[in-house]
């Protein structure tokens, strides 16, 4: 269905909602209830539009994991390159948090457009109805805003329409369904093997060491875009994790510079870069390499800094609970969650 700019009957116009100022950023973590076999998962598209085939694939994916799926009312809408108007996408987000039968909310894809919802999200509603929110890429905008204004732990992990590996499923389900006082995540062996032919899959330690702090970050372009706003990632004292896809090194440099200017990369406890696929220079172009670009920003730091960790726009990715205390150990090449991410 092709949506027009006009609102659908019964769909109210959305207005900016009042939410805490940056000085009132939520410090107390809210852990969403754990996911259990047979639970109902709400399927929404808060950013880019999706095809019927992608929706059917996502439903099968959810059911293959032992859960049930509920489609958002406006999941199949199309408005330009978005999954319906901002009003429609926001209505689905709010409805899934309000529905008592829905136990988790899985974003079907990223794309673009989630940032346009932030001023209008009802953060009190989300805070009062805490649930798992899962996705990555453009969904970073929601993760950062909800962390800042709700204190709710959300999850940077596979989107519903993806085809994750056994490694991805293992570490996603462990984090979402089995609360443990500590959980150590090793890097993917499949990614290490792939690095033999694609060097950007290799783990690189720029500065070694062990660092502890809350996990905060996501897709680099979104983390950068929100810097200096009421929805920015406050990564001071945290493990800043960043990933990107399909971007040239000069853009990576610009966004890393923006974060350094806005906050200061040296204010983080550590910087952890994921696998940035298709981010090298164009053939025959005059450009720094991806590694050289990251090193401009990572080499001057005196904190642990790594690249090539197993998250990002890749099949073998682990799930990062945003806001949860974690430990990065560069020698062991592990990330250990130091508290349960769910209750």
C-alpha positions as CSV (number, residue, x, y, z in Angstrom):
1,X,0.0,0.0,0.0
2,X,1.4,3.4,-0.9
3,X,0.8,6.0,1.8
4,X,0.3,9.6,1.1
5,X,1.1,12.6,3.3
6,X,-2.5,12.7,4.6
7,X,-3.0,10.9,7.9
8,X,-5.1,7.8,8.0
9,X,-8.5,8.1,9.7
10,X,-8.1,7.6,13.4
11,X,-4.4,8.3,13.4
12,X,-3.7,11.5,15.4
13,X,-1.0,13.9,14.4
14,X,2.1,13.6,16.5
15,X,3.6,16.4,18.4
16,X,6.8,16.8,20.2
17,X,6.6,15.4,23.7
18,X,8.3,16.7,26.7
19,X,11.2,14.6,27.9
20,X,14.1,15.0,30.3
21,X,16.8,17.6,29.5
22,X,20.4,16.3,29.0
23,X,21.1,17.2,32.6
24,X,18.4,14.7,33.6
25,X,19.7,11.8,31.6
26,X,18.4,8.5,33.2
27,X,21.1,7.0,35.3
28,X,19.2,4.0,36.7
29,X,19.0,1.1,34.3
30,X,15.7,-0.6,33.6
31,X,16.1,-4.3,32.6
32,X,13.3,-5.5,30.4
33,X,11.7,-8.9,31.2
34,X,13.5,-11.9,29.7
35,X,12.1,-13.5,26.5
36,X,10.7,-17.0,26.9
37,X,9.9,-19.8,24.4
38,X,6.5,-19.2,22.9
39,X,6.4,-15.5,23.6
40,X,4.8,-13.1,21.2
41,X,7.2,-10.7,19.4
42,X,6.0,-7.5,17.8
43,X,7.4,-6.9,14.3
44,X,7.8,-3.2,13.3
45,X,9.6,-1.1,10.7
46,X,10.5,2.3,12.4
47,X,12.8,3.2,9.5
48,X,13.0,1.9,5.9
49,X,10.1,0.3,4.0
50,X,9.9,-3.5,3.6
51,X,8.5,-5.9,1.0
52,X,6.0,-8.6,1.6
53,X,8.7,-11.1,1.0
54,X,10.9,-9.6,3.8
55,X,7.9,-9.6,6.2
56,X,7.2,-13.3,5.4
57,X,10.9,-14.1,5.9
58,X,10.9,-12.3,9.2
59,X,7.9,-14.1,10.5
60,X,9.4,-17.5,9.6
61,X,12.6,-16.4,11.3
62,X,10.8,-15.6,14.5
63,X,8.8,-18.8,14.4
64,X,12.0,-20.9,13.7
65,X,13.4,-19.6,17.0
66,X,10.3,-20.8,18.9
67,X,8.4,-17.5,19.2
68,X,5.3,-16.1,17.7
69,X,5.0,-13.0,15.6
70,X,2.6,-10.1,15.5
71,X,2.8,-7.6,12.7
72,X,2.5,-3.9,13.3
73,X,-0.6,-2.3,11.9
74,X,1.3,-0.1,9.5
75,X,4.2,-2.5,8.8
76,X,3.3,-2.8,5.1
77,X,3.0,1.0,4.4
78,X,5.3,2.8,2.1
79,X,5.9,6.6,2.1
80,X,8.9,7.4,-0.1
81,X,11.7,5.2,1.1
82,X,10.2,5.0,4.6
83,X,7.8,2.4,6.1
84,X,4.9,4.8,6.1
85,X,4.7,8.3,7.5
86,X,6.4,9.2,10.8
87,X,3.0,9.0,12.4
88,X,2.4,5.5,11.3
89,X,5.9,4.3,12.3
90,X,5.5,5.9,15.7
91,X,2.0,4.5,16.2
92,X,3.4,1.0,15.7
93,X,6.2,1.5,18.1
94,X,3.9,2.8,20.8
95,X,1.3,0.1,20.2
96,X,3.8,-2.7,20.6
97,X,5.1,-1.2,23.9
98,X,1.5,-0.9,25.1
99,X,0.3,-4.4,24.1
100,X,0.4,-6.6,27.2
101,X,0.7,-9.7,25.0
102,X,3.8,-8.5,23.2
103,X,6.9,-9.5,25.1
104,X,9.6,-8.1,22.8
105,X,9.8,-5.8,19.8
106,X,12.0,-6.7,16.8
107,X,12.7,-4.2,14.1
108,X,12.5,-5.8,10.7
109,X,15.3,-3.6,9.2
110,X,17.2,-0.4,9.5
111,X,17.5,1.9,6.4
112,X,16.7,5.5,7.3
113,X,14.1,7.5,9.1
114,X,14.2,6.4,12.7
115,X,15.8,9.7,13.7
116,X,12.6,11.6,12.7
117,X,10.6,9.8,15.5
118,X,12.8,10.9,18.4
119,X,11.2,14.3,19.3
120,X,7.7,12.6,19.3
121,X,8.4,9.3,21.2
122,X,6.5,8.9,24.4
123,X,9.4,8.1,26.7
124,X,7.2,7.8,29.8
125,X,5.1,5.2,28.0
126,X,8.2,3.1,27.2
127,X,9.6,3.6,30.7
128,X,6.3,2.3,32.2
129,X,6.1,-0.7,29.8
130,X,9.7,-1.9,29.5
131,X,10.3,-4.5,26.8
132,X,13.1,-5.8,24.7
133,X,13.8,-3.7,21.6
134,X,16.1,-5.4,19.1
135,X,17.8,-4.1,15.9
136,X,20.8,-2.3,14.6
137,X,21.9,0.1,11.8
138,X,19.4,3.0,11.7
139,X,17.7,1.6,14.9
140,X,20.7,3.1,16.7
141,X,18.7,6.3,16.9
142,X,16.1,4.6,19.0
143,X,18.6,2.8,21.1
144,X,20.4,6.1,22.0
145,X,17.3,8.1,22.7
146,X,15.6,5.4,24.8
147,X,18.9,4.9,26.8
148,X,19.1,8.6,27.4
149,X,15.5,9.4,28.3
150,X,14.2,6.1,29.7
151,X,17.1,4.2,31.1
152,X,15.8,1.1,29.4
153,X,18.3,-1.5,28.2
154,X,17.8,-2.1,24.5
155,X,19.7,-4.4,22.2
156,X,22.0,-3.7,19.2
157,X,21.7,-7.0,17.4
158,X,20.3,-8.7,14.2
159,X,17.2,-7.3,12.5
160,X,14.3,-9.6,12.0
161,X,14.8,-9.9,8.2
162,X,18.4,-10.9,8.4
163,X,19.8,-14.4,8.1
164,X,22.0,-14.7,11.2
165,X,24.5,-17.5,11.7
166,X,24.4,-20.0,14.6
167,X,27.0,-17.7,16.3
168,X,24.6,-14.8,16.1
169,X,21.6,-16.8,17.3
170,X,23.6,-18.3,20.2
171,X,24.7,-15.0,21.6
172,X,21.5,-13.1,20.9
173,X,19.4,-15.7,22.6
174,X,21.8,-16.0,25.5
175,X,21.5,-12.3,26.2
176,X,17.7,-12.1,25.7
177,X,16.5,-15.3,27.4
178,X,19.0,-16.4,30.0
179,X,20.0,-13.7,32.6
180,X,23.4,-14.5,34.0
181,X,25.6,-12.5,36.4
182,X,28.4,-12.6,33.8
183,X,28.5,-13.7,30.2
184,X,31.6,-13.8,28.1
185,X,31.3,-13.4,24.3
186,X,34.3,-14.6,22.1
187,X,34.8,-13.3,18.6
188,X,33.5,-15.3,15.7
189,X,35.8,-17.9,14.3
190,X,34.1,-17.6,10.9
191,X,35.0,-14.0,10.7
192,X,38.6,-14.8,11.5
193,X,38.7,-17.3,8.6
194,X,37.1,-14.8,6.3
195,X,39.8,-12.3,7.2
196,X,42.3,-14.4,5.2
197,X,40.7,-13.1,2.0
198,X,39.0,-10.0,3.3
199,X,41.5,-8.2,5.7
200,X,38.9,-5.8,7.2
201,X,37.4,-8.9,8.9
202,X,40.6,-9.2,10.9
203,X,40.8,-8.2,14.6
204,X,43.3,-5.4,15.1
205,X,44.5,-4.1,18.5
206,X,45.5,-0.5,18.3
207,X,46.0,-0.2,22.0
208,X,45.8,-3.2,24.3
209,X,44.4,-3.5,27.7
210,X,41.3,-4.2,29.8
211,X,38.5,-1.6,30.2
212,X,35.2,-1.7,32.1
213,X,32.2,0.6,31.5
214,X,28.7,0.7,30.1
215,X,28.2,-0.3,26.5
216,X,27.1,2.7,24.4
217,X,27.2,3.3,20.6
218,X,25.9,1.8,17.4
219,X,26.0,2.8,13.8
220,X,28.7,5.5,13.4
221,X,26.7,7.8,11.1
222,X,23.8,7.8,13.6
223,X,26.0,8.2,16.7
224,X,27.6,11.1,14.9
225,X,24.4,12.7,13.7
226,X,23.0,12.8,17.2
227,X,26.1,14.3,18.8
228,X,25.3,17.6,20.4
229,X,21.5,16.8,20.6
230,X,19.3,15.8,23.5
231,X,19.6,12.2,22.2
232,X,23.3,11.9,22.0
233,X,25.4,9.0,23.2
234,X,27.1,9.9,26.5
235,X,30.1,7.6,26.2
236,X,32.2,9.3,28.8
237,X,33.6,6.4,30.9
238,X,31.9,3.9,28.6
239,X,32.9,1.3,26.1
240,X,32.1,3.1,22.8
241,X,31.2,0.6,20.1
242,X,30.9,1.7,16.5
243,X,30.2,0.1,13.1
244,X,29.4,1.2,9.6
245,X,28.8,-0.2,6.1
246,X,29.0,1.1,2.5
247,X,30.8,4.3,3.4
248,X,34.1,5.7,2.1
249,X,37.0,6.5,4.5
250,X,36.6,10.3,4.2
251,X,33.1,10.0,5.7
252,X,34.4,7.7,8.4
253,X,37.0,10.4,9.2
254,X,34.4,13.1,9.3
255,X,32.1,11.3,11.7
256,X,34.9,10.2,14.0
257,X,36.1,13.8,14.1
258,X,32.6,14.9,15.0
259,X,32.5,12.6,18.0
260,X,35.9,13.7,19.1
261,X,34.9,17.4,18.8
262,X,31.5,16.9,20.5
263,X,32.6,14.7,23.4
264,X,36.3,13.6,23.1
265,X,37.1,10.1,22.2
266,X,39.6,10.1,25.0
267,X,36.7,10.5,27.5
268,X,35.6,6.9,26.7
269,X,36.9,3.9,28.7
270,X,37.6,2.1,25.4
271,X,36.7,2.3,21.7
272,X,35.6,-0.9,20.0
273,X,35.1,-0.8,16.3
274,X,33.1,-3.6,14.6
275,X,33.6,-5.0,11.1
276,X,32.9,-2.1,8.7
277,X,32.0,-3.9,5.4
278,X,32.5,-2.2,2.1
279,X,34.1,0.9,3.7
280,X,37.3,0.9,1.8
281,X,38.2,3.5,-0.8
282,X,36.8,3.3,-4.3
283,X,39.1,1.6,-6.8
284,X,41.8,3.9,-8.3
285,X,40.7,6.7,-5.9
286,X,43.2,8.8,-3.9
287,X,42.3,8.0,-0.4
288,X,43.5,6.7,3.0
289,X,42.7,3.1,3.7
290,X,40.0,2.3,6.3
291,X,42.7,1.2,8.9
292,X,44.7,4.4,8.3
293,X,41.5,6.4,8.8
294,X,40.6,4.8,12.1
295,X,44.2,5.1,13.2
296,X,44.1,8.9,12.9
297,X,41.6,8.8,15.8
298,X,42.6,5.7,17.7
299,X,46.4,6.0,17.8
300,X,46.5,9.2,19.9
301,X,44.4,7.6,22.6
302,X,45.7,6.1,25.8
303,X,42.8,3.7,26.3
304,X,42.1,0.2,24.8
305,X,41.1,0.5,21.2
306,X,40.4,-2.3,18.7
307,X,38.9,-2.8,15.3
308,X,37.3,-5.8,13.5
309,X,35.2,-7.1,16.4
310,X,32.3,-9.3,15.5
311,X,29.4,-6.9,15.2
312,X,28.1,-4.7,12.4
313,X,26.4,-5.3,9.1
314,X,27.7,-8.9,9.0
315,X,26.2,-12.4,9.3
316,X,28.3,-13.4,12.3
317,X,27.5,-10.7,14.8
318,X,26.9,-10.7,18.6
319,X,24.3,-8.7,20.4
320,X,25.2,-5.7,22.5
321,X,22.9,-4.6,25.3
322,X,23.1,-0.8,25.4
323,X,23.8,0.6,28.8
324,X,24.9,-2.7,30.5
325,X,28.3,-2.8,32.3
326,X,30.8,-4.8,30.3
327,X,34.6,-5.6,30.2
328,X,36.6,-5.5,27.0
329,X,39.8,-7.6,27.2
330,X,41.9,-7.0,24.1
331,X,44.4,-9.8,24.8
332,X,41.6,-12.5,25.1
333,X,39.6,-10.7,22.4
334,X,36.4,-11.0,24.4
335,X,33.6,-8.8,25.7
336,X,32.1,-9.9,29.0
337,X,28.8,-8.6,30.2
338,X,29.1,-8.0,33.9
339,X,25.4,-8.0,34.7
340,X,22.3,-9.5,33.3
341,X,20.7,-7.5,30.4
342,X,17.2,-8.8,31.2
343,X,15.2,-9.4,34.4
